[in-house]
Amino acid sequence: MTELDQLKADNAQLLGKVAELESELTEQCRLNGIGSEREAALMGKVERLEKQRGELIRMCDMALAVLLSEPETQRALFKAENLLQEMLAAVKKRDK
């Protein structure tokens, strides 16, 4: 094999390797693009869910404020608190 033939063979081998690496690089870029799109979609979903959570918290706070302003609710809470105090006292007494 002449030196020219060897150079041609080496060149062909290198061109094959370049084509292989370009193909691999293209696939990695495609996968990174898919990952980025998925991440962006998930971040959007997180934002929407956080907004909904904030709205639900505000609605619950308003509902609680209405409930706590009712005299019947206040009496029920007072009774529940007294019952809880009695239960805690009984548990402490039993554990002594």
C-alpha positions as CSV (number, residue, x, y, z in Angstrom):
1,M,0.0,0.0,0.0
2,T,1.4,3.3,-1.0
3,E,1.5,6.3,1.3
4,L,-1.2,8.0,-0.7
5,D,-3.4,4.9,-0.3
6,Q,-2.7,4.9,3.4
7,L,-3.7,8.6,3.6
8,K,-6.9,7.9,1.7
9,A,-7.8,5.0,4.1
10,D,-7.0,7.2,7.1
11,N,-9.1,10.0,5.7
12,A,-12.0,7.7,5.0
13,Q,-11.8,6.3,8.6
14,L,-11.7,9.8,10.1
15,L,-14.6,10.9,8.0
16,G,-16.6,7.9,9.2
17,K,-15.7,8.8,12.8
18,V,-16.7,12.4,12.3
19,A,-20.0,11.3,10.8
20,E,-20.6,9.0,13.8
21,L,-19.8,11.8,16.3
22,E,-22.0,14.3,14.4
23,S,-24.9,11.7,14.6
24,E,-24.3,11.2,18.3
25,L,-24.1,15.0,18.9
26,T,-27.4,15.5,17.0
27,E,-29.1,12.8,19.1
28,Q,-27.8,14.5,22.3
29,C,-29.1,17.8,21.2
30,R,-32.5,16.3,20.4
31,L,-32.7,14.7,23.9
32,N,-31.6,17.9,25.6
33,G,-34.3,19.7,23.6
34,I,-36.9,17.2,24.8
35,G,-35.7,17.6,28.4
36,S,-35.9,21.3,28.2
37,E,-39.4,21.3,26.8
38,R,-40.5,18.9,29.5
39,E,-38.9,21.0,32.2
40,A,-40.6,24.2,30.9
41,A,-43.9,22.4,30.8
42,L,-43.4,21.2,34.4
43,M,-42.3,24.6,35.6
44,G,-45.5,26.0,34.1
45,K,-47.6,23.4,35.9
46,V,-45.8,24.2,39.2
47,E,-46.6,27.9,38.7
48,R,-50.3,27.2,38.0
49,L,-50.6,24.8,41.0
50,E,-48.9,27.3,43.3
51,K,-51.3,30.0,42.2
52,Q,-54.3,27.7,42.7
53,R,-52.9,26.8,46.2
54,G,-52.7,30.5,47.1
55,E,-56.3,31.0,45.9
56,L,-57.5,28.0,47.9
57,I,-55.7,29.2,51.1
58,R,-57.3,32.7,50.7
59,M,-60.7,31.0,50.2
60,C,-60.2,28.8,53.3
61,D,-59.1,31.8,55.4
62,M,-62.3,33.7,54.3
63,A,-64.5,30.7,55.1
64,L,-62.8,30.2,58.5
65,A,-63.2,33.9,59.3
66,V,-66.9,33.6,58.6
67,L,-67.3,30.5,60.7
68,L,-65.4,32.0,63.6
69,S,-67.6,35.0,63.5
70,E,-70.7,32.9,64.2
71,P,-71.7,32.6,67.9
72,E,-72.5,28.9,67.5
73,T,-69.1,28.2,66.2
74,Q,-67.5,30.1,69.0
75,R,-69.5,28.1,71.6
76,A,-68.6,24.8,69.9
77,L,-64.9,25.8,69.8
78,F,-65.1,26.7,73.5
79,K,-66.7,23.4,74.4
80,A,-64.1,21.5,72.3
81,E,-61.3,23.3,73.9
82,N,-62.7,22.5,77.4
83,L,-63.1,18.9,76.5
84,L,-59.6,18.7,75.2
85,Q,-58.2,20.3,78.4
86,E,-60.1,17.7,80.4
87,M,-58.8,14.9,78.3
88,L,-55.2,16.1,78.6
89,A,-55.6,16.5,82.4
90,A,-56.9,12.9,82.6
91,V,-54.0,11.6,80.6
92,K,-51.5,13.5,82.7
93,K,-53.2,12.2,85.9
94,R,-53.2,8.6,84.6
95,D,-49.5,8.8,83.6
96,K,-48.3,10.0,87.0
